[in-house]
Amino acid sequence: MAAIDLMAEKGYDGTTTKEIAAAAGVNEVTLFRHFGTKQKLLEAAFNRYHYADEMTKLFEQSIRWELYEDLLLIGRTYHRIMNRNRKLLSIVQKGGSHLPADIQREAGRHPRHLRKLLSDYLTAMTAQGKAAAANPAMQALAFMWMHYGAFISKLNPNDDDPENSMDEFIEESVRLFARALAP
């Protein structure tokens, strides 16, 4: 999407609707007719490309109730989606507190949703005797922060460390996490 490319490069405030329309090959009136405002356009992008719905589907359809395999699937899916959406995340990082509150809320909705999915999953695994009883909400947050930190560190274009591939990180981190949660 032209708007995402431009905003990732120039920031939310640094991108005009005129530039977005030109990059999309439409006139500004068409842009306003479809989205109303630049803010609504970005909100639509978050709704379309971010991960809350995909992760919900994964938890509903693909979870096998085996801790290591499930966390591995969740970790790999998370990184695939985050890499696909790296430009959206760049917009949020560059915009910071200058982004409209509705966009900040929309950007935060997805991680909160994933935390709830993970927390509910870990609670169910504990009830089944497949995970140690502790604090599922905090465990979910730890899992997410671990993977978000790895994702952010790989955004650095100078990070070309071939000895530490993301797939190896995902496998090892999930192995450690699953071992720590073993009953």
C-alpha positions as CSV (number, residue, x, y, z in Angstrom):
1,M,0.0,0.0,0.0
2,A,1.4,3.3,-1.1
3,A,0.4,5.1,2.2
4,I,2.3,2.6,4.3
5,D,5.4,2.9,2.2
6,L,5.4,6.7,2.4
7,M,4.6,6.9,6.1
8,A,7.2,4.3,6.9
9,E,9.8,6.4,5.0
10,K,8.7,9.9,6.0
11,G,6.7,9.4,9.2
12,Y,3.0,10.0,9.7
13,D,3.2,13.7,10.1
14,G,5.7,14.0,7.2
15,T,3.4,12.4,4.7
16,T,0.7,14.4,3.0
17,T,-2.5,13.0,1.5
18,K,-1.5,14.6,-1.8
19,E,1.7,12.4,-1.8
20,I,-0.3,9.3,-0.8
21,A,-2.8,9.9,-3.6
22,A,0.0,10.5,-6.2
23,A,1.8,7.3,-5.1
24,A,-1.4,5.3,-5.3
25,G,-2.2,6.7,-8.7
26,V,-5.5,8.3,-7.7
27,N,-6.5,11.8,-7.0
28,E,-6.8,13.2,-3.5
29,V,-10.6,13.4,-3.8
30,T,-10.8,9.6,-4.4
31,L,-8.6,9.1,-1.4
32,F,-10.9,11.2,0.8
33,R,-14.0,9.5,-0.6
34,H,-12.7,6.1,0.4
35,F,-11.1,6.9,3.7
36,G,-12.1,10.4,4.8
37,T,-8.8,11.3,6.5
38,K,-5.2,10.2,6.5
39,Q,-5.8,8.9,10.0
40,K,-8.7,6.7,8.9
41,L,-6.5,5.4,6.0
42,L,-3.8,4.3,8.5
43,E,-6.4,2.8,10.8
44,A,-7.7,0.8,7.9
45,A,-4.2,-0.4,7.2
46,F,-3.8,-1.6,10.8
47,N,-7.1,-3.4,10.5
48,R,-6.2,-5.1,7.3
49,Y,-2.5,-6.0,7.9
50,H,-1.9,-6.4,11.5
51,Y,-2.2,-9.7,13.4
52,A,-5.1,-10.0,15.9
53,D,-7.4,-11.9,13.5
54,E,-4.7,-14.2,12.2
55,M,-3.5,-15.1,15.6
56,T,-7.1,-15.7,16.8
57,K,-7.5,-18.1,13.8
58,L,-4.3,-19.8,14.7
59,F,-5.3,-20.4,18.3
60,E,-8.8,-21.6,17.2
61,Q,-7.7,-23.9,14.5
62,S,-4.0,-25.0,14.8
63,I,-3.3,-25.4,18.5
64,R,-2.5,-29.1,19.3
65,W,-2.2,-28.7,23.1
66,E,1.4,-29.7,23.1
67,L,3.4,-26.9,24.8
68,Y,6.6,-26.9,22.7
69,E,4.9,-27.5,19.3
70,D,2.3,-24.8,20.0
71,L,4.7,-22.2,21.2
72,L,6.9,-22.9,18.3
73,L,4.0,-22.4,15.9
74,I,3.0,-19.2,17.7
75,G,6.6,-17.9,17.6
76,R,7.1,-18.6,14.0
77,T,3.7,-17.2,13.0
78,Y,4.4,-14.0,15.1
79,H,7.7,-13.4,13.4
80,R,6.3,-14.1,9.9
81,I,3.5,-11.6,10.5
82,M,5.8,-9.0,12.1
83,N,8.2,-9.2,9.2
84,R,5.3,-8.7,6.8
85,N,4.1,-5.7,8.8
86,R,7.5,-4.2,9.5
87,K,6.6,-0.9,7.7
88,L,3.4,-0.5,9.8
89,L,5.6,-0.9,12.9
90,S,8.0,1.6,11.6
91,I,5.2,4.1,11.3
92,V,4.3,3.6,14.9
93,Q,7.9,3.8,16.1
94,K,8.6,7.0,14.2
95,G,5.3,8.6,15.1
96,G,5.5,7.8,18.8
97,S,3.3,10.0,20.9
98,H,2.6,12.3,17.9
99,L,0.4,9.7,16.3
100,P,-3.3,10.3,16.9
101,A,-4.7,8.5,19.9
102,D,-7.0,6.3,17.8
103,I,-4.0,5.0,15.8
104,Q,-2.0,4.4,19.0
105,R,-5.0,2.5,20.4
106,E,-5.3,0.4,17.2
107,A,-1.6,-0.4,17.2
108,G,-1.8,-1.5,20.8
109,R,-4.9,-3.6,20.3
110,H,-3.0,-6.4,18.5
111,P,-0.4,-7.1,21.2
112,R,-3.1,-6.9,23.9
113,H,-5.1,-9.4,22.0
114,L,-2.2,-11.8,21.6
115,R,-1.4,-11.5,25.3
116,K,-4.9,-12.5,26.1
117,L,-4.8,-15.4,23.7
118,L,-1.5,-16.6,25.1
119,S,-2.6,-16.1,28.7
120,D,-5.8,-18.1,28.1
121,Y,-3.8,-20.8,26.4
122,L,-1.3,-21.1,29.3
123,T,-4.2,-21.1,31.8
124,A,-5.8,-24.0,29.9
125,M,-2.5,-25.8,29.7
126,T,-2.0,-25.4,33.5
127,A,-5.6,-26.8,34.0
128,Q,-4.7,-29.8,31.9
129,G,-1.5,-30.4,33.9
130,K,0.6,-29.6,30.9
131,A,2.2,-26.4,32.2
132,A,3.4,-25.3,35.7
133,A,0.9,-23.2,37.6
134,A,2.2,-19.7,38.0
135,N,1.1,-16.4,36.4
136,P,-0.1,-17.0,32.9
137,A,-0.6,-13.3,32.0
138,M,3.0,-12.6,33.0
139,Q,4.3,-15.7,31.2
140,A,2.4,-14.5,28.1
141,L,4.0,-11.1,28.4
142,A,7.5,-12.6,28.8
143,F,7.1,-14.8,25.7
144,M,5.9,-11.8,23.7
145,W,8.6,-9.4,24.9
146,M,11.3,-12.0,24.2
147,H,10.1,-12.4,20.6
148,Y,9.4,-8.7,20.1
149,G,12.9,-7.9,21.3
150,A,14.3,-10.4,18.8
151,F,12.2,-9.0,16.0
152,I,13.3,-5.4,16.8
153,S,17.0,-6.4,17.0
154,K,16.8,-7.9,13.5
155,L,15.4,-4.6,12.0
156,N,18.9,-3.2,12.2
157,P,20.2,-3.3,8.6
158,N,23.8,-3.8,10.0
159,D,22.8,-7.0,11.8
160,D,24.0,-9.6,9.4
161,D,25.1,-12.2,11.9
162,P,24.8,-15.5,10.0
163,E,25.5,-17.5,13.2
164,N,22.3,-16.4,14.8
165,S,19.4,-17.0,12.5
166,M,15.9,-16.0,13.6
167,D,14.7,-19.6,13.1
168,E,17.4,-20.9,15.5
169,F,16.5,-18.2,18.0
170,I,12.8,-19.1,17.8
171,E,13.5,-22.8,18.3
172,E,15.9,-22.3,21.2
173,S,13.8,-19.7,23.0
174,V,10.7,-21.8,22.7
175,R,12.7,-24.8,23.9
176,L,13.8,-22.9,27.0
177,F,10.4,-21.4,27.6
178,A,8.6,-24.8,27.3
179,R,11.2,-26.4,29.6
180,A,10.7,-23.6,32.2
181,L,6.9,-24.2,32.1
182,A,7.0,-28.0,32.2
183,P,5.0,-29.3,35.2
